[in-house]
């Protein structure tokens, strides 16, 4: 057990070191691209080259953003596993928190769909870490958008029972194969039919741990071709 503890500690330290070391070159890449962009705008180059540069700049921007998010997720895992994530709770009216979240979270690209949103209960004051909970919801909602392209907008419903809020996010997308469902909350796991989509396989695992810190849980159900339903149980 002592040997296992030491190995786990070493793994965490190595991951944290690697994540921090990746941050600097990623920031440098982004800065260099921005400088090149400014330089090109001030020179007279033909339209074909401008289009070529813009196309590949967009690819670099997207990939550096993905890498930065991956590094942040890995650092979050390290902090959670070491017990270094602290909740900074505030007493907030939960309906306003949810209303504000929905208002600012339409589909980021493509179809620009908006959530079908229903707050089907009375408002209550609840003690939450609004930043961490907003990150959890953003992660789950972004998955609902990503895996349901060309389908009706995802639904977000809020109910209250047994002294807890139940937040349900349902989409009508590709769904998750039965054989993959037991592993969805494991690090770096991605469903076999989702690998053509960008992602790290860390979001759901981190979300589950952050909800657990609030004393709650996340439940998942899905059927291939019929979408997914993710339910957050959040004690009031």
N, C-alpha and C positions, 0 to 999 in steps of 0.2 A: 504493500500500500504506500509506503514511503517512496519507493522507487517510482511508482505511478504518479504520485503527487509531484515529484521532481520533474518527471517528463512532461506533465501537463503544464507546469510552471514554465519550463523551458520553451514549450510550444507557444505558449501565450506571449512570452517575451520576444521570441523570434518573429511571430506574426506582427506584433506591434512595431518592432524595429523595421521590418520590411515595409510595412504600411507607411510609416513616417518617412522612410527613405524614398518611396515612390512619389510622395507629395511634391517634392522639390522639382524633379524633372518634368512632372506633369504641368506644374505651374509655369515652368520655363517654356515648355512647348506652346502653351496657350498664349503667353506673352509674345513670343516670337511670331506666331501666326497673326496676332492682332497688329503688331508692328508692320509686318509685310502687307497686311490689308490696308493700313493707313498710307503706306508708301505707294502702293499701286493706285490708290484713288487720286494721288497727287501727280501721277504721271500719265502720259498719253500712250496707251497701249491699245492694240486692236481688240475689238469686241470678242473675237474667238478666244483670245488668251484670257481676257477678263472672265468669260464664262467658264473656261477650263479651271482657272484658279478658284473661282467661287464654288464650283462643284466639289473640288477636293478639299477646300477649306471647311466646307460643311461636314465632310466625312471626318476630318481631323477633329473638329469641334465635338461631334457626336461621340467619337471614340474616347477622347480625353475626358469628356463628361462621364461616360460609363466607367472608365477606369477610376476617376476620382470618387464616384459613388461607391464603387466596389471597395476601395481603400477605406472609406468612411464606414461602410458596413462591417468590414473586418475589425476595425478599431472598436466599433460598438460592441461586437461580440466579445472582444478581449475585456472591455470595461465591464460588461454584464457578468462574464464568467468570474472575474476577479471581485465582483461585488462593489465596483466603483461607480455604478450608476445610481445617482440619488434622485429621488422624486422631489420636485419643487411644486407642491400642490397648492392650488388656489380654490376657494369656494366660488363656483361660477353657476349661473343659470344654464342648465344643460341645453335647452332648446336654442338659445342664442349661440352657444358654441357650435352646435351642429348646423344651424342656419348659416353662420359665417363660413364654416368649412365648405358646405355645398356651394355657396355662392362663388367661392374662389377656386373650385375644382371641377371645371368642365374638361372635356377631353382635350389634351394638350396639342394634338395635331390631327390631320386627316379630316374626319367628319365633324369635329367640334360638337359632339353630342353633349347633352346635359343630363345629369342624373335625374331619374324619376324619384322624387324625394317625398317621404311621408313621415311626419313626426306624430305618431298615433297615440299620444298619451299627454298627460298634463306635465307642465314644466316643474322641475325641482332643482334646488341648489345641490350641486355635487362637488366633491373635493377631488380634483384631478390635476395632473401635470399636463397642462394644455399643449405644450410643445411636443412632448413624447406621444401623447394620444393623437395629436394631429398627424404626426409622422406615421403612426400605425394606420390610421384611416387613409391617408394619402397612398400608402403602399398597397393596401387592399383594393382601393378604388382604381388605381392606375392599372393593376392587374386585370380588373374587370373590363376596363376599356380595351386594354391591349389584346386580350384573348377573345374579344367579341366583335371584331371589326366587321362591318357590314350587317350587323344585327341590331335589334332594338337597343336603346340606351339601357345601361344597367340601372337597377333599382336599389335605393337605400331607404330602409324603413327602421324606425325606432319605436320600440314598445317598452312597457315597464311591467314587470311581474316579479313576485317573490323578492321584493326589496332590491331589485337590480334592473338596470337598463339592458335591453337586448337590441344590439345594432346589427341589422342584417343587410349584407350587400350581395345582390343576386345579379348574375349576368346570363346571357343566352348564347354564349360562345362555344368554343371547341370542347369544353369539359376536360375531365382528367380520367384516364383509364383506371379501372378498379385496381389493377396490379401496382399502380404508382401511388395511390392515395395514402397508404400507411407511412410513406416516407416524405410527405410534402413539407413537414416541419423540421426536416434534417438539413444540416449545413450543405450548401452547394448542390442540393438535389433539384433536378428539374424534370418535369413530366416528359415522357418519351415523345409526346405529340406537340411539345412546346419549344423544342430546341431551335426551331427556325426563327423564333422571336428573341430579341435581345433580353438579357437578364443574367443575374448572378446566382440565383438559387438561394439567396440569403434573406430576402425580405420577409417571408412568412415566418421563418425561424426567429428573426429578431422581433417581429411583431408579437409573436406568442410570448416571448420572454418579457417584453415590456408590458403587456397586458397582465402577465402573472405578477409583476411588481405592483400593479394596481389591485391585486387580489382577485383578478378575473381569469377568464379563459377564452380560447377561440375554438370554435367548432366548424367543421368543414364537411360539405356533402357535394357530390357531383355525379354527372352521368355524361359519357362521351356524346358529343353532338347536341347536348341539351343545356350546357352551361354549368356554372358553379354557384354555390351558395355558401358564403362565409358569415358566421354569426359570432359576434363578440358579446360575451357576458361580462358586464361591468357593474360591480356592486355600487349602490348609491351611498 
